[in-house]
Every structure is written in C-alpha cells, then in structure tokens.
C-alpha cells in the first residue's frame, strides 16, 4: 500500500493520533471503522503479551468478509531500540503486519527496512526541517510535522513555514499535527500541502478514549490560554493543561526546574501523562464528548462544507 492508496481507502484524510495512556483498542477500532486511521502506542500495553492480545483484537475487529480490512497504525518509540521490550514489540508488529507504523523519539533506522519488508508504511515524527531531512534519508514514507501548539511532545515551527519548505524538497506523504480540531482544519492542511491531518486532542475527548472523565471534562472547559508548553513535566518540551497541573497542587508558573537531562524535578509521586494531562492549543475548539463515529460524521460535514467555499 502506498500513502496515496491509504488516503484513498479512508473516508477522510485524518489520523486519530496515538496518545500515551489515552489511545486504546476501543478508540483505534472505532476510528478505523468510522473511516479515519485509528492508532495507538505499543507502549500503552503494559507488557508485550498484552500488546499481542491487543493486536489480535484489532485484527479481528477490523477484518472484512467482503473486502480489505480497515487500515490502522501502531506507534513505536525507537529510542532504546536495543531493549527487550522493543525487540519483542517489533517482532509482534512483523507478525501482525499493521499497515502503518508511526515511529517517534529516535531514528527510524532498521525499523523502516523491517516494516517495508512486509509491505507496511512508516510515518515518522519530526519537529524541524533538519530532522525531516534525516528521516527522509532513512527511507520513511511519511513525515508527521509536529508544529506549534500540537498536543503532547510538540514543536515550535509555524506550519505555514514548515509545510511548504518540506514540500519543496520532498514529494512523500506529509501529516500535519497542530491544533486541527474540525473539518475545515483538515481541508486547510491539504491546501497548505499536507496529505493528512494528524488529530490527537480532539479524539482524546471521544467517549471511547482511555482518558478519565475528569480529563475529558478539562478538555471541554480549558481553552488555548490554558495550555502550557514546558520541559519541566516530562523532560521534553510538551503541552499540558494548566488545570491539570493545578489539580496536582503545583503552580503552573513556578514548576520545579529539571534536575538533569530529560529528568523533570517534579515530586516522585507525580507522573507526566498519568497525573498531569496533555492537550494541544486546539482544545479551545472542544465543546463536547461525542462518540468517535459521531465525531467523524461531524468532521466529514465540516470538511465537505469547506470544499464548497
């Protein structure tokens, strides 16, 4: 499958982005069945055994008796590629053959060759032009551009600057991440030169996500001004909701400094992602907690309306 064939197989050119501790099998399956590309991080499974069970569940749920199976994606963190867990997860990916593997936090390297060997696509996270060039050299099929305001580990580049510059030097797939919350934003990403919109925060507020009820309520009530970008919570620059930080008894404007490389200075009992919750600046567009199917229906209506403008 090529990126163009993948796009043609979808109802909308949208990836429901993999979110740590938020994207599970229910959200992935619901998104893929609704006609967008569902995904989840392999690391959301506590063990490789559980990951194997999840892949089996996904494969069965998305299988079709009348045509091709619905496509889906698995996110694999490639930093620490020598670890036992990484090798076990990669072997499972080769066995179950997800159509798309999203690589992040490291060099895709040999992973790209191993995914290509079974016919899969590799999309890699990048936040700068320099990192994009390195990923292109490694043979990836798509670049996920983490631009300013994107949820989770984020970038600082404006998409109006980054997308055209990358498009000038590469004709591969571009996935744009950063504050896309409605169908008009999906269409705008295409007009700018991207092939897919990469949406995380909007899907975190779907009923099928693993986010807690309190987390989802914050996604509804927090706005763009409530998003803080800091490296003092996860060790890397990432976006978090001020309300989530405050609920843990921390002052968002006076967070403890890092105590070492990638090592935040938070109290040991407070963990990023588990206790302090992320969102992108597009959170200000979230007013409800719909089903994934209902959300995709809405995105399609908005997208089609944008096509008519």
WOPE-V521796 format. One record per backbone hydrogen bond with DSSP energy under -1.0 kcal/mol. CO is the residue of the C=O (numbers start at 0). NH is the residue of the N-H. E is the energy in kcal/mol with one decimal. If there is no record, write none. Layout:
# WOPE-V521796
co=CO nh=NH e=E
co=CO nh=NH e=E
This chain:
# WOPE-V521796
co=1 nh=5 e=-2.5
co=2 nh=6 e=-2.5
co=3 nh=7 e=-2.1
co=4 nh=8 e=-1.3
co=6 nh=9 e=-1.2
co=11 nh=13 e=-2.4
co=12 nh=196 e=-2.8
co=13 nh=36 e=-2.7
co=14 nh=16 e=-1.3
co=14 nh=198 e=-2.7
co=18 nh=21 e=-2.0
co=18 nh=22 e=-2.6
co=21 nh=209 e=-3.4
co=23 nh=27 e=-2.4
co=24 nh=28 e=-2.9
co=25 nh=29 e=-2.3
co=26 nh=30 e=-2.6
co=27 nh=31 e=-2.7
co=28 nh=32 e=-2.6
co=29 nh=33 e=-1.6
co=30 nh=35 e=-2.1
co=34 nh=10 e=-2.3
co=34 nh=11 e=-1.5
co=36 nh=15 e=-2.4
co=37 nh=72 e=-2.2
co=39 nh=74 e=-2.5
co=40 nh=43 e=-1.7
co=41 nh=44 e=-1.6
co=46 nh=50 e=-2.1
co=47 nh=51 e=-2.4
co=48 nh=52 e=-1.9
co=49 nh=53 e=-2.5
co=50 nh=54 e=-2.6
co=51 nh=55 e=-2.0
co=52 nh=56 e=-2.3
co=53 nh=57 e=-2.9
co=54 nh=58 e=-2.6
co=55 nh=59 e=-2.1
co=56 nh=60 e=-2.4
co=57 nh=61 e=-2.3
co=61 nh=69 e=-2.2
co=71 nh=99 e=-1.3
co=72 nh=39 e=-1.1
co=73 nh=101 e=-2.7
co=74 nh=41 e=-2.9
co=75 nh=103 e=-1.5
co=79 nh=82 e=-2.0
co=82 nh=86 e=-2.1
co=83 nh=87 e=-2.2
co=84 nh=88 e=-2.6
co=85 nh=89 e=-2.7
co=86 nh=90 e=-2.0
co=87 nh=91 e=-1.8
co=88 nh=92 e=-2.2
co=89 nh=93 e=-2.3
co=90 nh=94 e=-1.5
co=91 nh=95 e=-2.9
co=92 nh=96 e=-2.4
co=98 nh=120 e=-2.7
co=99 nh=73 e=-1.9
co=100 nh=122 e=-2.2
co=101 nh=75 e=-3.0
co=102 nh=124 e=-2.2
co=103 nh=77 e=-2.3
co=107 nh=110 e=-1.8
co=108 nh=111 e=-1.0
co=109 nh=113 e=-2.1
co=110 nh=114 e=-2.4
co=111 nh=115 e=-2.6
co=112 nh=116 e=-1.6
co=114 nh=119 e=-2.4
co=115 nh=118 e=-1.3
co=120 nh=100 e=-2.7
co=121 nh=140 e=-2.4
co=121 nh=141 e=-1.7
co=122 nh=102 e=-2.5
co=123 nh=143 e=-3.1
co=125 nh=145 e=-3.0
co=127 nh=131 e=-1.9
co=128 nh=132 e=-2.2
co=129 nh=133 e=-1.7
co=130 nh=134 e=-2.2
co=131 nh=135 e=-2.4
co=132 nh=136 e=-2.0
co=133 nh=137 e=-1.1
co=134 nh=139 e=-1.5
co=135 nh=138 e=-1.6
co=140 nh=172 e=-1.8
co=141 nh=123 e=-2.5
co=142 nh=174 e=-3.1
co=143 nh=125 e=-2.8
co=144 nh=146 e=-1.1
co=144 nh=176 e=-2.4
co=146 nh=149 e=-2.1
co=148 nh=280 e=-2.5
co=151 nh=238 e=-1.7
co=156 nh=147 e=-2.6
co=157 nh=160 e=-1.5
co=157 nh=161 e=-2.5
co=158 nh=162 e=-1.9
co=160 nh=164 e=-1.1
co=161 nh=165 e=-2.2
co=162 nh=166 e=-2.6
co=163 nh=167 e=-1.7
co=172 nh=142 e=-2.3
co=173 nh=194 e=-2.8
co=173 nh=195 e=-1.9
co=174 nh=144 e=-3.1
co=175 nh=197 e=-2.9
co=176 nh=146 e=-2.2
co=181 nh=185 e=-1.4
co=182 nh=186 e=-2.1
co=183 nh=187 e=-2.3
co=184 nh=188 e=-2.0
co=185 nh=189 e=-1.5
co=186 nh=190 e=-2.3
co=187 nh=191 e=-2.1
co=188 nh=193 e=-2.6
co=195 nh=175 e=-2.5
co=196 nh=14 e=-2.7
co=198 nh=16 e=-2.0
co=199 nh=203 e=-1.6
co=202 nh=205 e=-1.6
co=205 nh=208 e=-1.4
co=211 nh=215 e=-2.6
co=212 nh=216 e=-2.2
co=213 nh=217 e=-1.9
co=214 nh=218 e=-1.9
co=215 nh=219 e=-1.3
co=216 nh=220 e=-2.1
co=217 nh=221 e=-3.0
co=222 nh=225 e=-1.8
co=223 nh=226 e=-1.7
co=225 nh=241 e=-3.3
co=227 nh=239 e=-2.6
co=229 nh=237 e=-1.8
co=236 nh=153 e=-1.4
co=237 nh=229 e=-2.6
co=239 nh=227 e=-3.1
co=240 nh=244 e=-1.8
co=241 nh=245 e=-2.8
co=242 nh=246 e=-1.6
co=244 nh=247 e=-1.1
co=244 nh=249 e=-1.5
co=245 nh=248 e=-2.2
co=250 nh=253 e=-2.0
co=259 nh=262 e=-2.1
co=262 nh=258 e=-2.4
co=266 nh=269 e=-2.1
co=270 nh=274 e=-2.8
co=270 nh=275 e=-1.3
co=271 nh=273 e=-2.0
co=275 nh=272 e=-1.9
co=276 nh=240 e=-2.4
co=279 nh=282 e=-1.9
co=280 nh=283 e=-1.2
co=281 nh=284 e=-2.3
co=282 nh=285 e=-2.0
co=289 nh=206 e=-2.5
co=290 nh=294 e=-2.3
co=291 nh=295 e=-2.5
co=292 nh=296 e=-2.1
co=293 nh=297 e=-2.0
co=294 nh=298 e=-2.7
co=295 nh=299 e=-2.4
co=296 nh=300 e=-2.1
co=297 nh=301 e=-2.6
co=298 nh=302 e=-2.6
co=299 nh=303 e=-2.8
co=300 nh=304 e=-2.1
co=301 nh=305 e=-2.1
co=302 nh=306 e=-1.7
co=305 nh=308 e=-1.0
